[in-house]
Amino acid sequence: MILQSAPIPLLRQPAILSVAVAYALITAGIGAWGWWRTRNAVDFFVAGRRLGPVTLALAAMAASLSGFTFIGGPGLLYSVGLGALLIFLPASITNCLSAWVLAKRLRLLAEARGVVTIPEAIGVRYRSRAAQALAAVAILVAIVGYLATNLLALGLVIDALFGTGRSLGIWIGTAAVLAYTAGGGILAGVYTDVFQGCVMALASVLVFLAALKTGGGLAQISTTILAKQPGFLGPWGALTPLAALSFFFVFGVGVLGQPHVLHKFFMVKDPLRLRWYPLLMTFAMVLTLLLMFGVGLTIKAQVLRGDLPALARPDDATPLFLLRYAPSLLAGILFAGVAAAIMSTVNSFLNIGAAALVRDLPRALARPLSAELSSGRLATLAIGAAAALVAQASGSLVALLGVFGWGLFASTLVPALAIGLCWKGGTRTGALASIGVGLLGTLAGETLASLGAFRLPSGVTVSGASLLLALATYLIVSRVSRRGDPDLDPDVRLVMES
């Protein structure tokens, strides 16, 4: 995700504004089409289960890569070197794991039980309304930070383009996303994500080529950096090996618990075509991540050559590249890519948050709503407005909430869902215990760490420690409580064996 501590430099050039307006009109058109096509709750929450593998891959890529890819990512690589790539290198492994371990089973659960949400899948797996409710609560807590962080970033982009001011920019951005999310639900969101994913990939490739040209080619860039900071291009970069491997673990395993990506597996039309998903998803992500690699290395080389002063903030790498080296049309395409990355992530979280409120919690309490479609639209508006209010708060508060998000998703969902759908020995008690430990451990750990109450060993993150603790809790408690747990339902067992 992205969090800027100061506004992005103003870029109010005619070409940039024209691209921004064209982008907004296209997304508005897709949103109107989605409203017209959305007839029921299945359309609203799982796009009518009509997606093909290419659409799925582009939508999942757009949802998983937020504005961090375009702003924070190049800044991180500029700061720590190639060790930053260990956040993204697990993607190819994770894409295969998620397709082989979760995608087919989640889609078959949807076919067998009409499941449309991740908490609902957990509830069906363990015959537990309590597990479904607790997973829904964890998701709701986590998305507050994700949404607030991304809406703040979107407000800063809009301010840079139109000079609206940060607060008004946040509300304009929120209104734009809500316009198609509340109306067309995930159906509009998915096809907007496809368009946004194409914009992101195009912007990334064009900026990567421009960055290589600016730096004199990859060979010249590497020679410059190796002469001044040889460790920068090493396997760990400026990170310690433990920190780099911690990145690899948290992002490699933790992605298996990210509901905004996993939720899209319910939408696939033909589960047999999921075999193409890992290749398509990895290819799309590689194209989109070229920008992070190219801009981060080029700006680092330019600073080491003395052509640029050292950056006051690493997040200035991309805006500085645009101001100094990129044609205005390319800058416009990139800023459309930044907005696309943020909006696609926001759309996904709004939808799963609305599903948790109007489907998971009422059903877990045995009080299902009769009008889920209209309730889902109202819940989307309410969650969006609440997140926009939080985004107006201080940067430190929003940053802290944003950190909660990833760790909460990983520690609360990976054991109960990713392990649980593959291991028949997992129990209801183990699932409840692991979700509770992940929820409390991440919230308490991140809060205390931010206050300086304790410090983990160098390179060890609270997210990684919470995920390990939740995994251990799930395995140990399941082993101890196995005798008292009911047998799997026959259809769930069949799904797990498929």
Secondary structure as GFF3:
##gff-version 3
##sequence-region A 1 498
A	DSSP	alpha_helix	14	37	.	.	.	ID=ss1
A	DSSP	alpha_helix	41	46	.	.	.	ID=ss2
A	DSSP	three_ten_helix	47	49	.	.	.	ID=ss3
A	DSSP	alpha_helix	53	64	.	.	.	ID=ss4
A	DSSP	three_ten_helix	67	69	.	.	.	ID=ss5
A	DSSP	alpha_helix	72	80	.	.	.	ID=ss6
A	DSSP	three_ten_helix	81	87	.	.	.	ID=ss7
A	DSSP	alpha_helix	90	97	.	.	.	ID=ss8
A	DSSP	pi_helix	98	103	.	.	.	ID=ss9
A	DSSP	alpha_helix	104	113	.	.	.	ID=ss10
A	DSSP	alpha_helix	118	126	.	.	.	ID=ss11
A	DSSP	alpha_helix	129	162	.	.	.	ID=ss12
A	DSSP	alpha_helix	166	215	.	.	.	ID=ss13
A	DSSP	alpha_helix	218	228	.	.	.	ID=ss14
A	DSSP	three_ten_helix	230	233	.	.	.	ID=ss15
A	DSSP	alpha_helix	241	254	.	.	.	ID=ss16
A	DSSP	three_ten_helix	255	257	.	.	.	ID=ss17
A	DSSP	alpha_helix	259	262	.	.	.	ID=ss18
A	DSSP	three_ten_helix	263	267	.	.	.	ID=ss19
A	DSSP	three_ten_helix	271	276	.	.	.	ID=ss20
A	DSSP	alpha_helix	277	305	.	.	.	ID=ss21
A	DSSP	three_ten_helix	314	316	.	.	.	ID=ss22
A	DSSP	alpha_helix	317	325	.	.	.	ID=ss23
A	DSSP	alpha_helix	328	355	.	.	.	ID=ss24
A	DSSP	pi_helix	356	360	.	.	.	ID=ss25
A	DSSP	alpha_helix	361	364	.	.	.	ID=ss26
A	DSSP	alpha_helix	372	391	.	.	.	ID=ss27
A	DSSP	alpha_helix	395	413	.	.	.	ID=ss28
A	DSSP	pi_helix	414	419	.	.	.	ID=ss29
A	DSSP	alpha_helix	428	450	.	.	.	ID=ss30
A	DSSP	alpha_helix	462	481	.	.	.	ID=ss31
A	DSSP	three_ten_helix	482	484	.	.	.	ID=ss32
A	DSSP	alpha_helix	490	497	.	.	.	ID=ss33
###
